[in-house]
Amino acid sequence: MIEMSRADFEVLVSQALDEVPAELAALIDNVAVFVEDESPVGERDLLGIYEGIPLTERGHYYGGVLPDRITIYRNPTLAICETVEDVVDEVNITVVHEIAHHFGIDDARLHELGYG
């Protein structure tokens, strides 16, 4: 397991978000991104999670709701990485994976695309 401060990890998440193509970033709607140190109890291998209503499921009734939430988990990510470069790669993959869920892309398709 590699050591990395929460502040440094948050910078990597921010950089990963900055790398989302502008055309896609403009379509992200009502989403907040968070970093937590630990994943939920019983989910220790979980690197990130999207919680909300994907764009593909929002209808005319959608409005007045709290933002969707993307959470990236620091310690589980660091636990599977051996180098800082591994952390950068894993954060980028996890951020893209969770944003894809916001766009309605499921895990099966993400695995096919290499973002599993």
C-alpha positions in Angstrom: 0.0 0.0 0.0 1.3 3.4 -0.9 1.0 6.4 1.5 -0.6 9.6 0.3 -2.3 12.4 2.2 -5.9 13.2 1.8 -5.0 16.6 0.3 -2.8 15.1 -2.3 -5.4 12.4 -3.2 -8.1 15.2 -3.5 -5.8 17.0 -6.0 -5.6 13.8 -8.1 -9.4 13.5 -8.1 -9.7 17.2 -9.1 -7.2 16.6 -11.9 -9.1 13.6 -13.1 -12.3 15.7 -13.2 -10.4 18.4 -15.1 -9.5 15.8 -17.8 -13.1 15.0 -18.6 -13.6 16.4 -22.1 -15.4 19.7 -22.1 -18.2 18.4 -24.2 -19.0 15.8 -21.6 -18.3 18.0 -18.6 -20.9 20.4 -19.9 -23.5 17.7 -19.7 -22.9 16.7 -16.1 -25.8 18.0 -14.2 -26.5 18.3 -10.5 -23.6 16.2 -9.3 -21.3 16.7 -6.3 -18.0 14.9 -6.0 -16.5 13.9 -2.6 -13.5 12.1 -1.3 -13.8 9.8 1.7 -11.1 7.9 3.4 -12.9 4.6 3.8 -15.6 2.8 1.8 -18.8 1.7 3.5 -18.6 -1.2 6.0 -18.6 -4.5 4.1 -17.5 -2.8 0.8 -13.7 -2.6 1.5 -12.9 -3.2 -2.2 -15.1 -0.4 -3.4 -13.1 2.4 -4.9 -15.9 4.8 -5.8 -19.7 5.0 -6.0 -22.3 7.0 -7.9 -25.5 7.7 -6.0 -28.3 9.4 -7.8 -30.6 9.4 -10.7 -28.7 8.9 -14.0 -29.4 11.4 -16.8 -31.1 8.6 -18.8 -33.7 8.1 -16.1 -34.6 11.7 -15.4 -37.9 12.8 -16.8 -40.0 15.9 -16.8 -40.6 15.4 -13.1 -37.0 15.8 -12.2 -36.3 18.9 -10.2 -35.8 20.2 -6.7 -33.7 17.3 -5.7 -30.4 17.1 -3.9 -27.4 16.7 -6.2 -26.3 13.2 -7.2 -23.2 12.1 -5.3 -19.9 10.6 -6.6 -17.6 9.5 -3.8 -14.1 8.3 -4.4 -12.5 6.3 -1.6 -8.9 7.0 -0.8 -7.7 4.1 1.4 -9.1 1.3 -0.8 -7.5 2.9 -3.8 -4.2 3.3 -2.1 -4.4 -0.3 -0.9 -4.3 -1.7 -4.4 -1.6 0.6 -5.7 2.2 0.3 -5.5 3.3 3.6 -7.0 2.0 7.2 -7.3 1.5 6.5 -11.0 -0.8 3.6 -10.2 -2.8 5.9 -7.9 -3.1 8.5 -10.7 -4.3 5.8 -13.2 -6.7 4.2 -10.7 -8.2 7.6 -9.7 -8.7 8.5 -13.4 -10.4 5.2 -14.1 -12.6 5.4 -11.0 -13.7 9.0 -11.8 -14.5 8.1 -15.4 -16.4 5.0 -14.2 -18.6 6.9 -11.8 -19.3 9.7 -14.2 -20.3 7.1 -16.8 -22.9 5.9 -14.3 -24.3 9.4 -14.2 -24.7 9.1 -18.0 -26.5 5.8 -17.5 -23.7 3.4 -18.5 -23.9 0.2 -16.6 -21.0 -1.9 -15.1 -21.1 -4.5 -17.8 -20.5 -1.9 -20.6 -17.8 -0.2 -18.5 -16.0 -3.5 -18.1 -16.1 -3.9 -21.9 -14.6 -0.4 -22.3 -11.8 -1.1 -19.8 -13.2 1.0 -17.0 -14.3 -1.9 -14.8 
